[in-house]
């Protein structure tokens, strides 16, 4: 199994999981009067799409073939009571997406390196879940603990004894680190390709929801942005944390400050999830359009214009989900290796 770079790919796993958790709103059971919304995320050389009962991961093998894995979703989690509890559901979905997303990244990385036969999709034992916990801890450390400690140092050095100023500085550092981190990793060649597959996922979903035929020629004409993209979660989380921190007090002791910030990240994450759900359901409102504009702008950092082969993978992933969903139940895990696209028939 591929041992991919810990810091980079653990952080990418957290970023993709945060996005996928928000796109769970596409996969919850809607009322019969509303169309079903599919969603997904990019993986290494591929795309994972999610439906009501199943997820499908399609990955481009070095041979040119598209290898597809179908995975049943947790019915109790996605359609049970937990999926209906405000605030709590966001945290549950985020954790599940982190586990599933990390598994998909690991599996796709091995397929891309021609090691498919050695891959076990699910995370196993201490090592597997250790990677998930490490990803979460690193994200909290980078975007919660460091900004809090830095703002405390600023307050001490500058002599500005105003907690609202310190909170504003903390928020600015957090936002700067988030945008800077995404911009920085976006210049790495393999992450550029990951973001290209993110663009392919968006275009494929946009084409499907627009009623277009799922062909590369048709899909490539659709926008690279998507109003329900989970990237919005990250920016919303930062903005909400700045506002809420202004009303929760600020201990002078830096250790207590960091512990308070870490403790608040989970309820704030739940609130951010509900905020995105609300804006996604009211995206035609003129005021909501103005509010979500920064979220759409941030997508330009997390997407790249996909090439035709990337779009083919996105289409294959969605088609697999659509075919599996016709059964109306969760299927067993299955791996399908297709012929190279130049030889394949639909």
C-alpha positions as CSV (number, residue, x, y, z in Angstrom):
1,X,0.0,0.0,0.0
2,X,1.2,3.4,-0.8
3,X,2.6,5.4,2.1
4,X,1.8,8.9,0.9
5,X,3.2,12.0,2.4
6,X,1.8,12.4,5.9
7,X,1.5,16.1,6.4
8,X,0.3,16.9,2.9
9,X,-2.2,14.1,2.4
10,X,-3.5,14.1,6.0
11,X,-4.3,17.8,5.6
12,X,-5.8,17.1,2.2
13,X,-7.9,14.3,3.7
14,X,-9.3,16.8,6.2
15,X,-10.0,19.4,3.6
16,X,-11.8,16.9,1.3
17,X,-13.7,15.4,4.3
18,X,-14.9,18.9,5.3
19,X,-16.2,19.4,1.8
20,X,-17.8,16.0,1.5
21,X,-19.5,16.4,4.9
22,X,-21.3,19.5,3.6
23,X,-22.2,17.7,0.4
24,X,-24.0,15.2,2.5
25,X,-26.9,17.6,2.0
26,X,-27.0,16.3,-1.5
27,X,-27.4,12.7,-0.2
28,X,-30.0,12.9,2.4
29,X,-33.5,11.6,1.6
30,X,-35.5,14.5,0.2
31,X,-39.2,14.9,0.2
32,X,-40.9,13.2,-2.8
33,X,-41.7,16.6,-4.3
34,X,-38.0,17.4,-4.6
35,X,-35.3,15.9,-6.9
36,X,-32.6,13.9,-5.3
37,X,-29.2,15.7,-5.1
38,X,-26.0,13.7,-5.6
39,X,-22.6,14.9,-4.4
40,X,-19.1,13.7,-4.1
41,X,-15.4,14.6,-3.7
42,X,-12.1,14.3,-5.5
43,X,-9.7,11.5,-4.7
44,X,-6.2,10.6,-6.1
45,X,-6.7,10.4,-9.9
46,X,-10.4,10.0,-9.5
47,X,-13.8,11.0,-8.1
48,X,-16.1,9.6,-5.4
49,X,-19.8,10.1,-5.9
50,X,-22.4,9.5,-3.3
51,X,-26.1,8.6,-3.5
52,X,-28.8,7.6,-1.0
53,X,-27.5,4.1,-0.5
54,X,-24.1,3.8,-2.2
55,X,-20.9,5.6,-3.0
56,X,-18.8,4.9,-6.1
57,X,-15.1,5.7,-6.4
58,X,-13.8,5.8,-10.0
59,X,-10.0,6.0,-10.4
60,X,-7.8,6.3,-13.6
61,X,-5.4,3.3,-13.6
62,X,-2.0,3.9,-15.2
63,X,-3.1,1.5,-18.0
64,X,-5.8,4.0,-19.0
65,X,-8.6,1.9,-17.6
66,X,-11.1,3.3,-15.1
67,X,-11.2,1.2,-11.9
68,X,-14.5,1.6,-10.0
69,X,-15.4,0.6,-6.5
70,X,-18.9,0.6,-5.1
71,X,-19.3,1.0,-1.4
72,X,-22.6,0.7,0.6
73,X,-23.3,3.7,2.9
74,X,-24.3,3.4,6.5
75,X,-28.1,3.4,6.4
76,X,-28.5,4.2,10.1
77,X,-26.2,7.2,9.8
78,X,-27.4,8.7,6.5
79,X,-31.1,8.0,6.9
80,X,-31.6,7.4,10.6
81,X,-32.4,9.7,13.5
82,X,-28.8,11.1,13.8
83,X,-29.2,12.6,10.2
84,X,-32.2,14.6,11.5
85,X,-30.8,16.1,14.6
86,X,-29.7,19.7,14.0
87,X,-26.1,20.6,15.0
88,X,-25.3,17.0,16.0
89,X,-25.7,15.6,12.5
90,X,-23.0,17.9,11.2
91,X,-20.4,16.5,13.6
92,X,-21.5,12.9,12.9
93,X,-21.3,13.5,9.1
94,X,-18.0,15.2,9.3
95,X,-16.4,12.3,11.2
96,X,-17.9,9.7,8.9
97,X,-16.8,11.7,5.8
98,X,-13.3,11.9,7.3
99,X,-13.2,8.1,7.7
100,X,-14.7,7.4,4.3
101,X,-12.8,10.1,2.5
102,X,-9.4,9.0,4.0
103,X,-10.2,5.4,3.0
104,X,-11.1,6.5,-0.5
105,X,-7.9,8.6,-0.8
106,X,-5.8,5.6,0.3
107,X,-7.5,3.2,-2.0
108,X,-7.3,5.6,-5.0
109,X,-3.6,6.2,-4.3
110,X,-2.9,2.5,-4.5
111,X,-4.9,2.0,-7.7
112,X,-3.1,4.9,-9.3
113,X,0.2,3.1,-8.4
114,X,-1.0,-0.2,-9.8
115,X,-1.3,-1.8,-6.4
116,X,-5.1,-2.4,-6.6
117,X,-4.8,-6.1,-5.6
118,X,-3.2,-5.2,-2.3
119,X,-5.8,-2.7,-1.3
120,X,-8.3,-3.0,1.5
121,X,-10.8,-0.2,1.3
122,X,-11.8,0.1,4.9
123,X,-9.5,1.6,7.6
124,X,-8.2,-1.1,9.8
125,X,-6.9,-1.1,13.4
126,X,-4.8,1.5,15.2
127,X,-2.9,2.6,12.1
128,X,-6.0,3.3,10.0
129,X,-7.9,5.3,12.6
130,X,-4.7,6.8,13.8
131,X,-4.4,8.5,10.4
132,X,-7.9,9.9,10.7
133,X,-7.3,11.2,14.2
134,X,-3.9,12.6,13.1
135,X,-5.6,14.5,10.2
136,X,-8.2,15.9,12.6
137,X,-5.6,16.9,15.2
138,X,-3.4,18.5,12.6
139,X,-6.3,20.6,11.2
140,X,-7.3,21.7,14.7
141,X,-3.7,22.5,15.5
142,X,-3.0,24.5,12.4
143,X,-6.3,26.5,12.2
144,X,-7.3,26.7,15.8
145,X,-4.4,26.4,18.3
146,X,-1.8,28.3,16.3
147,X,-4.0,31.4,15.6
148,X,-5.1,31.5,19.2
149,X,-1.6,31.3,20.5
150,X,-0.4,33.9,17.9
151,X,-3.1,36.4,18.8
152,X,-2.2,36.0,22.5
153,X,1.5,36.7,21.6
154,X,0.4,39.8,19.6
155,X,-1.6,41.1,22.6
156,X,1.4,40.6,24.9
157,X,3.9,42.2,22.6
158,X,1.8,45.1,21.2
159,X,0.4,46.0,24.6
160,X,-3.1,46.4,23.1
161,X,-5.2,45.3,26.0
162,X,-8.5,44.9,24.1
163,X,-9.8,41.4,23.6
164,X,-12.0,42.4,20.6
165,X,-8.8,43.5,18.8
166,X,-7.1,40.3,19.8
167,X,-10.1,38.3,18.6
168,X,-10.0,40.2,15.3
169,X,-6.3,39.5,14.9
170,X,-6.9,35.8,15.6
171,X,-9.6,35.7,13.0
172,X,-7.4,37.4,10.4
173,X,-4.5,35.0,11.1
174,X,-6.9,32.0,10.9
175,X,-8.4,33.2,7.6
176,X,-4.9,34.0,6.2
177,X,-3.6,30.6,7.1
178,X,-6.6,28.9,5.5
179,X,-6.3,30.7,2.2
180,X,-2.6,30.5,2.3
181,X,-2.6,26.8,2.9
182,X,-5.0,26.1,0.1
183,X,-3.1,28.3,-2.3
184,X,0.2,26.7,-1.3
185,X,-0.8,23.1,-1.7
186,X,-2.6,24.0,-4.9
187,X,0.7,24.7,-6.5
188,X,1.9,21.1,-5.9
189,X,1.5,19.0,-9.1
190,X,-0.4,16.1,-7.6
191,X,-2.7,18.4,-5.7
192,X,-3.3,20.4,-8.9
193,X,-4.6,17.1,-10.4
194,X,-6.7,16.5,-7.3
195,X,-8.3,19.9,-7.7
196,X,-8.8,19.1,-11.4
197,X,-10.8,16.1,-10.4
198,X,-12.7,18.3,-8.0
199,X,-13.6,20.5,-11.0
200,X,-14.7,17.4,-12.9
201,X,-17.0,16.4,-10.0
202,X,-18.6,19.8,-10.1
203,X,-19.1,19.8,-13.8
204,X,-20.6,16.3,-13.8
205,X,-23.0,17.2,-11.1
206,X,-23.9,20.4,-12.8
207,X,-24.5,18.6,-16.0
208,X,-26.7,15.9,-14.4
209,X,-28.8,18.5,-12.5
210,X,-29.1,20.5,-15.7
211,X,-30.6,17.5,-17.5
212,X,-27.7,17.2,-20.0
213,X,-26.4,14.0,-21.5
214,X,-23.5,12.6,-19.4
215,X,-20.8,12.8,-22.1
216,X,-17.4,14.5,-21.9
217,X,-18.4,16.9,-24.7
218,X,-21.6,18.0,-22.8
219,X,-20.2,18.0,-19.3
220,X,-17.2,20.2,-20.1
221,X,-19.5,23.1,-21.0
222,X,-20.9,23.4,-17.5
223,X,-19.5,25.7,-14.8
224,X,-16.6,24.6,-12.5
225,X,-18.3,26.2,-9.5
226,X,-21.1,24.5,-7.6
227,X,-23.3,26.4,-5.1
228,X,-23.4,23.4,-2.7
229,X,-19.7,22.8,-2.7
230,X,-18.5,21.9,0.8
231,X,-15.5,24.3,0.5
232,X,-18.0,26.9,1.8
233,X,-17.9,25.1,5.2
234,X,-14.3,26.1,5.8
235,X,-14.8,29.8,5.2
236,X,-18.1,29.8,7.1
237,X,-16.4,28.0,10.1
238,X,-13.7,30.7,10.2
239,X,-16.2,33.6,10.1
240,X,-18.5,32.1,12.7
241,X,-15.6,31.3,15.0
242,X,-14.6,35.0,14.9
243,X,-18.1,36.2,15.8
244,X,-18.7,33.6,18.5
245,X,-15.3,34.1,20.1
246,X,-16.2,37.8,20.7
247,X,-19.0,36.7,23.0
248,X,-17.3,33.9,24.9
249,X,-14.6,35.7,26.7
250,X,-10.8,35.5,26.4
251,X,-8.6,34.0,29.2
252,X,-5.3,35.7,29.7
253,X,-3.6,32.3,30.1
254,X,-2.6,31.1,26.6
255,X,-3.1,27.4,27.5
256,X,-6.6,28.1,28.7
257,X,-7.3,30.1,25.6
258,X,-6.2,27.3,23.3
259,X,-8.2,24.7,25.3
260,X,-11.3,27.0,25.1
261,X,-10.9,27.4,21.3
262,X,-10.5,23.7,20.8
263,X,-13.5,23.0,22.9
264,X,-15.6,25.4,20.9
265,X,-14.6,24.1,17.5
266,X,-17.1,21.3,17.6
267,X,-20.3,23.2,18.4
268,X,-19.2,25.9,15.9
269,X,-18.7,23.2,13.3
270,X,-22.2,22.0,13.9
271,X,-23.5,25.6,13.5
272,X,-21.5,26.1,10.3
273,X,-23.0,22.9,8.9
274,X,-26.5,24.2,9.6
275,X,-25.7,27.6,8.1
276,X,-24.5,26.0,4.8
277,X,-27.7,23.8,4.7
278,X,-29.8,26.9,5.1
279,X,-28.0,28.9,2.4
280,X,-28.0,26.0,0.0
281,X,-31.8,25.7,0.3
282,X,-32.3,29.5,-0.3
283,X,-29.6,30.1,-2.9
284,X,-32.1,32.0,-5.1
285,X,-32.6,34.7,-2.5
286,X,-30.7,37.9,-3.5
287,X,-29.4,38.4,0.0
288,X,-28.1,34.8,0.2
289,X,-26.4,35.2,-3.1
290,X,-24.4,38.1,-1.7
291,X,-23.6,36.2,1.4
292,X,-22.3,33.1,-0.4
293,X,-20.3,35.0,-3.0
294,X,-17.0,34.7,-1.0
295,X,-17.6,30.9,-0.8
296,X,-17.9,30.7,-4.6
297,X,-14.8,32.8,-5.0
298,X,-12.9,30.4,-2.6
299,X,-13.7,27.5,-5.0
300,X,-11.4,29.0,-7.5
301,X,-8.6,27.9,-5.2
302,X,-9.9,24.4,-4.7
303,X,-10.8,23.6,-8.3
304,X,-9.0,23.4,-11.6
305,X,-10.3,23.2,-15.2
306,X,-10.4,19.4,-15.8
307,X,-9.2,17.7,-18.9
308,X,-11.4,15.2,-20.8
309,X,-9.9,12.2,-19.1
310,X,-10.8,13.7,-15.7
311,X,-14.3,14.4,-16.9
312,X,-14.6,10.8,-18.1
313,X,-13.8,9.5,-14.6
314,X,-16.3,11.8,-13.0
315,X,-19.0,10.6,-15.4
316,X,-18.1,7.0,-14.7
317,X,-18.4,7.5,-11.0
318,X,-21.8,9.1,-11.2
319,X,-23.1,6.5,-13.6
320,X,-22.1,3.8,-11.3
321,X,-23.9,5.4,-8.4
322,X,-27.0,6.0,-10.6
323,X,-27.0,2.4,-11.7
324,X,-26.6,1.1,-8.1
325,X,-29.3,3.5,-6.8
326,X,-31.9,1.9,-9.2
327,X,-31.9,-1.1,-6.9
328,X,-33.0,1.1,-4.0
329,X,-30.8,-0.7,-1.5
330,X,-27.2,-0.7,-0.4
331,X,-25.1,-3.1,-2.6
332,X,-22.2,-5.1,-1.4
333,X,-18.7,-3.8,-2.0
334,X,-17.5,-4.5,-5.5
335,X,-14.5,-3.5,-7.6
336,X,-14.9,-3.2,-11.4
337,X,-12.0,-2.7,-13.8
338,X,-13.0,-1.3,-17.1
339,X,-11.1,-1.3,-20.4
340,X,-9.1,1.8,-21.3
341,X,-11.6,4.5,-22.5
342,X,-10.4,4.3,-26.0
343,X,-11.6,0.6,-26.1
344,X,-14.6,0.9,-23.7
345,X,-18.2,1.0,-24.8
346,X,-21.0,2.5,-22.8
